[in-house]
Amino acid sequence: MSLPRRLAIIDVESTGAHPVRDRLTEIAILRVEEGEVVARWESLVAPGQSIPPLIEQVTGISDAMVANAPAFETLADTVAELLEGCVFVAHSARFDYGFIKNAFERIGRSFEAQVLCTVKLSRALYPQYHKHGLDALIERHGLSCTVRHRAMGDVEVLWQFVRQVAEEFPPEALARAVERAMKAPATPPGLAEGALEAVPDVPGLYLFYAEPEAAADARREVPLFIGRAQSLRARVREHFGAGARKGRDAELAARIGRVEWVETAGELDTSLREAALLRTFRPRFNRPHEPANDAFALRLVGNRRRPPIFETVPVAGTDPVAWRELYGVFRNRREADNVLRELAMLYRLCPQRLGLEGGSGPCSAFASRRCAGVCARRETPAEHDARLAGALAGVGPRPWPWSGAVVVEEAHAVSGRHRLQVFDHWCHLGGVDMEAGEAALRELAATAPRAFDLDVWRMFARWLAVPAHLARVRPIDPAPIGR
């Protein structure tokens, strides 16, 4: 038979996307045997926790609606009876399966079933299409839905879809597609059922933790790894694929007990949040990143006949408006020396005078005419240093292009995230959600201190180098902002 003989078509609504932390608010089940509906059941569920406003807005289920609803423990026998002996059918089925399985585990009962995912079934039968979400299926196949994002409304859509494909495809072709759609994905042993399916297909950051449950003070919990992705769901899955079965990747995958994520509004929002998290936690499995706390600039010391002709000036956390005659910004001495070597090659500067090599008399570059000869008295130190100053003028932060603080606006169509970031003289003053309004932006611009961060400067400069990004930048106040 092309379809399993007994199906339980199910949909759940919940307080959020995490199958361990969040709770059920509604369940609907159609039990189908030999192609006929033999039982139809639905119920609201008391979650034991509040329903977030965004979830209420999507599902229409409020705290008041579930206040007198039965707890899952009261419904468990009915749910188990309806699901017994059936293939568990749902859209993005591991998500719903994870919520049901975890709900049973919380009351000390086990639940196992074969799972048929209608997303995978649609992909297998209609590979010519890119979208296989429930809204796409409704539009493409002309399905009717009484109430979208309510459990029974979505279940009825799935039942229509199942009947339609059973009529449209030969039994052999449908059987092959069902087999593919029932194949269980590789799931790391430490993760709860449905945890990977809960990760959204939006841009953002993901955090891997060793513990399956968040600590009482989650702000102090150190993640194993922090990553970024344009598609969180796809990137997180890659960590458990065939390419992660060796070495450090395999060690990380084996230790993961929980996945958390932060949805972001765009590239800049992602970069700023990632930098802040990596600076705070320094996760063990991330590549070590040298902090920028000791960032410095160079100042030429006038009238020096012998090196050193530079002094280093700490700039981390300072206000760039107060900088005077500073060149470049460097994380460490090695980085500064690399830039000086490059400038020496380009402008025939002397490695000895730049402090890159010791000795007296002509430097190593003079014989090959890569040094103009200040070390051999072919030019004066003043002439050499004037050329050096010109070369250094293009290194480091360029002049701030605006008269004061600016706001950068980013929005993502799928996730709905809309974020505003405030910058002034290359310093990030903070970010707010779009709903905060102009008053919050003006407050940040007027009160947040400018504190230079080398990593923030570099990421913002790279972002601004893309011409299309400039359209997202606007001044908060055309007049200079006093401090």
N, C-alpha and C positions, 0 to 999 in steps of 0.2 A: 504494500500500500504506500502511496506517495507521501501521505501525511500520517503522523502517528495516530493511532486509534483513539487515544484519550488525550485531550488537551485541556489545560487550565490557562485560559487567557486572563492575564492579571495586569493591573496597573495600581501603583501606590502614589500617594501624595505625602509629603513630609515637610518637616520644619527647615530642611536644608538639604545639601547634597552629600553630606558625610554619613555613610551607613553605620558608623559606630557612635559618633557624637550626636547626630540628629535623630529624630524620632518620627514615626508614622503619624499621619493625621487622617488618612483615608485609605481604604482598600476596596477594590472591586474585582470580582472574579466571575467569569463565565466558564462553566465546566462543559466541555464538548466531548461527546462519545459517538463514534461512527458518523461524524459530520452533523450531529444534532445537539443543540443546547439542552442539557438535562438539568442544569442548575444555574441560577442567576442570583448573585448576592453582592451587596455593597454595605459598607458601614463607615461612618466617621470613627476616628480613634482618638482617645485622650492621650496627647503626647507626653504630658507631664512636664512640659517646658513651653515657653511662650513662642508664638509664631512670629518671625521677623516681618516687619511691614512690607518688604519687597516680596516675600513669599505669599503673604496675604493678597497683595496686589495681583500676582500672577494666577493664583489658584482660586481666589475668592473665599478661601477658608480662613475664618478668624478665630481668635481665642474664645469669643463668645459662642461660636458654633460648636466647638469641641468641649466646652466646659462641662457638659453633662454626658458626653460620649463615653462608651465603655473603654477601659484600658485594653491593651492587646492581650494581656493574660486572660481576660474574660472571653475574648474572641478566638483564642488560640485553637481550641478544639474544633470550632466551625471551620476555621481556615485550613487546619490540617486535614479535615475530612474532605473538603472541596478539592484540595491539591493531591490527595492520596492517589498514587498510581498513574498520575498524569505527567505529561511533559509540560514544564513551566514555560509559558509563552508570554513574552513581553517585548516592548520596544526598548532597545538598549538593555537587554534582559538582565545582564549581570548587575545593573544598578538596582532594579526592583528585587532581584533575587537576593542581593546583599542586604537590603533592608529587611526582607522577610526572614532570612537566615539569622541575622543578628538579633531581630526581635525575639525569635524562639530561643536563641542562646541566652539572652538576658533573663529569661524565666526558667532556665535550666533544662531546656528541651533541645533536641537536635533536629535538624531538617536538612534533607538532601533530595535533590531531584535532577532529572535531565532538563537541560535548558535549551530552548529554541528562541533565538533572537531574531525578531522581524526586521531589524536594521540589516543584519547580515543576510537574511533571506532576500530582502529587496536588492541588495548589492549583487548577490549571486544570480538573481533572475533578470535584473535590469542593469547590467554593467555599463550601458551607454549613458546613464545618468550619473551626475556627480552628487546630488543631494538625496538623502534617504531619511531625513527626519520626518516626524509624523506630519507636520504641516506640508512638506513636499509630497508625501504620499496622498494626503487628502486632495491636494490640487491636481496631481498628476492622474490619479485614478478616479476622480469624481466621487470620493467617499463623503458621506455625510457625518457630521459630528454635532450632537445636541449641545454639549457643553465642553469646550476645549479646556484642558488642564484640570478637569475633574475626573476622578478615577473611572467611573462607569462610562462617561463620554468617550474617553480615550480607548477603553476596552472595546466598545462597540465599533470604533473605527478599525481596530486590529482584526476583529472578527469579520468585518466586511472585506478587508484586505486578504485575509486567509482564504475566504471563500472565492474571491475573485481569482487569485493565482491558481487555486485548485481547478477552476474551470478553464483557465487560459492556457496552462502548460500541460504537455503530456506527462503521464505518471512518472516515467523514467527521468525526465528532466527535472521535475519537481522533487523527486526523491534525492537526486544528486545535490540540488540546492539546499534541501532540508538537512542533509548530512553535513554540508559545509557550515550551515547556520547553527548547528548544534555542537560544533567542535569547540571545546572549552579552550580559552586562551591560556597561555602560560602565566600563572600567577605566583608571585613570590610567596613562600610559606609564611612569612611573618605578617603579611598584609591581610586585613579583613576582607571577606568576600564583598565584591562590589566597590572596593576602594578605588581601583583604577578607573572604573566606569564613571565614578562620581567626578573625576577631574574634567573640567569643562574644556571645550574646543575653542579657546580664546587665548590672546596673548597675556603673558604675565610671568610671575616667578613661582617656582615650586621648591618646597623644602622637604627633605627626607629626615625623619626622626627615627631613633632606635626604639623608643617606647610606643606601644600601640595606643596609649591614652595620653592626652595632654597633661602636663604637670599642673598643680594647683596655681602656680604662678608661671604661666606659659611664656611670659616675657623673658624669663631667665633660662628657659630650656634651650640648650645649644643643639642646632640641627647637625646631622652628619654631612649634609651637602645642600647647597643652594644653587639652583640653575635658573636659566631664563629661556623662554621659547615663544615663538609666534603662535604655535598651537601647543598648549600645555598638555592636552591628552596624548597627542602623538609623541611628543618628546619624552614624557614620563614613561610611556610604554617602551621606548627604545632602551631604557635602562634595564629592562628585563628580557630583551630579545636575545637572539643568538650571538650578537656582537658583544654582549656583556657577560660572557661565561668564563672569562679568564682574568687572572691578576686582580688588580685593584678594583676594576669594575665589578667583578664577581664578588669580591669581599663586601663592597658597598651594597649590592643587591641582596646579599644574604643577611645583612644586618638591618634592613629597613623594616620598621614596624608600623610606620604611619606616613602618609603623604598629606601635606598641607599646601595651600597655594594662595597667591595674591594676584587677583586680576588687575591689569593695568590699562591705561588709556592709550598708550602709544610707546614709541621707542624711547623718548626722553624720560617719561614717567618710569618705565621699566629700569632704565640705567640708573636713575637717581635712587630708586628704592633698593636695587641690587647692591649698589655701592654702600649704602647705609647699613644694610644687613650684613654684608661681608665684613665691614669694618667693625661692627658690633660683636659678631659671633666667631669669625675666623674658623669656619667649619673644617673639620679634619680632612675631609675628602675633596675639598676645593684646592686648587693650585695655590700655594702660598703667595700672598700679595704683600709687597713691602708697603707699609703705611706711609702716608704723606705728611706725617706730623713734623718731620724735620726738613720740609721743603725750604729751599733758600734761593735767593737771587744773587747775582754778582754786581759789585760796584767797583768801577775802575778807580784806583788810587792815583791821583795826579802826581806828576813830577818824580816818579820812581825811575831810577836808572837801572835798578836790578829787580828781578822778581823776588817775592810775589807782587804782582801789580794789581791783584784783585783782593777784595775782602768779601766774605760771604755774609749775607744779610738774611736772617730768618724771616719768612713771609707767611708761614702757615698760621691761619687764624687772624691775620692782620687785615686792615682795610686798604685795598689797592689805591683808593683816592689819596692816601698819605704817602705813597711810594714816590721817591725822587731819585732819578738817575740810576735806576736799577735795570739790569739786563737779564733776560731769561728767567725761567723758574725751573728748578731741578729737584728731583727726588733725593739724589745722593751725589757724592763726588764723582762716582763712576759715570753717571749720566752726563754731568757737566763736562768732564774730560772728553767724552765721546763727541759732544757737540763742538768743543774747542778744536779737536783734531780735524773734524770735518771743515770747520771754518779756516783752519790753517792751510789745508789743501786748496781751498777755493780762493783764498785771498793772499796767499804767499806770506802767511804769518809765521813767526818764529816759535817752534815748540819750546825752546828754552825760556823765552820771555813769557810764554803762556803757562809755564810751570809743568809742562808735560814731559820734560827730560832735564837732567842735570848737566853739569859740566860747564866749561868756559870756552871761549873762542867760538868759531863757527859751529853751528848746530848740524845735526845729521841731515837736515833737509837743504842746507845751503849749497852743498856740492851739486845736487841734482836740480838746482834752481827752483826749488819749491819753497824757498824762504827768500824774501827780498833783501836780507842781509843786515838786519839790525844787530845781529850777533857778531857780524864782521865789520861793523861800522860803515856799512854801505848806505844806511839810512839812519835817521835819528830816532830815539825812542818815541818822541812826540809824533813823528810821521807814522811810525808803526802803530801806535795806539789810536791815532785818529782813524786809520783804516780798520782797526779792530772794533772801535766803537760803531762804525758804520755797518760792519758785518753783524755785530750783536743786536743792532736796532731791529732786525726782523725776527729775533728770537724771543719767545715769551708772549705774554698777553698783548694783543694789539690794543690801541685806544678803544675805549668803550664807545660803540657807535651811537648811543642814545644819550639824551640829556639827563636821564635819571632811570628809575626802575621801570622794567617792562614785565609783561605777563605773556607766557607762552600757553596757548590753548591746544589741548589734545583730546580727541574723542575717538572711541572705537564703536563702529556700527553694530557689531554682533554682541559684545559684552555690555554695551550701554554705558561704559565708564566714560566720564567727562571730567578732565582734571585741568587745573590751572596752576602753573608754576611761576613764581616771582623771582626775577634775577635783577641784580644791580651791580655794575662794574665787575662782572664775571663771578659774583657770589650768589649762591642760591639762598634766598631769604625764606623759602618755604613753599608749600603747596596746599591747595584747598580744592574741594570738590566744587563743581559748577554751581551747586545749589547755595553755596556760601555767599555768592554775590559780590558786587564791586566793593562794598564796605569792608569785607574781609581782606580783599586785595590791598586797598588803601591802608588798612591797619598794618599789614605785613610790611608794605613799602615804607611806612613812616616809623615803625618801631623796631623791626627786626634788624639786628646789627649785621653789617657786612663783615664776613669772616672768610678769608680766601682759603679755598681747598683746591689743591692741584688737580685731583682726580675730577672734581666737578668742573673746573675750568676746561680741562681737556675734553671731557665728554660734551660739554655745551658748545665748545668751539667746533668740534667735529659735526655736531648736529646742525649748527648754523651754516656750515660749509655747503650744505645741500640747498640749492636756491629755492626749492619749493617750500622749505621750512620757514623761510622769512615771512611768508604770508600769515603764519600763525603767531607772529610776534607783534605786540602793540604796546606803546607806552601807557603806563598807568596815569602819569601826570606829565604833560609836556614840559613843565617847569622843573628845574633841578630840585631834588628832594633834600632838604637840610637834615642834618643829624644833630 
